[in-house]
Amino acid sequence: LHGQLLWREFYVCCMHATPNYRRMAGNPICRQISWGEDAALVAAWREGRTGYPWIDAAMTQLRREGWIHHLARHAVACFLTRGDLWQSWETGAAVFE
């Protein structure tokens, strides 16, 4: 638990010191990537219809229960951005908020 709290505080400090930390545009430490903009892919991801059982189960749990384990959150975020979908992390962040 202490390690998790320390990492949280570390990122709070990063957020405080970095302009536009919560978005890609204008963020000096964020790599500017040309993300795909496929609403159908994002909808399938959000609704748990990707065809990948682990990802679909995690997104179904998020939709039904309002939370998922942090490792599942990491898995679905990686799938969205670096997996088969290559969609913006900003689009994914909106699903979790």
Summary of the structure (lengths in Angstrom):
residues: 97
radius of gyration: 14.6
end to end distance: 22.8
largest distance: 39.8
contacts: 235
relative contact order: 0.14
helix: 60%
strand: 2%
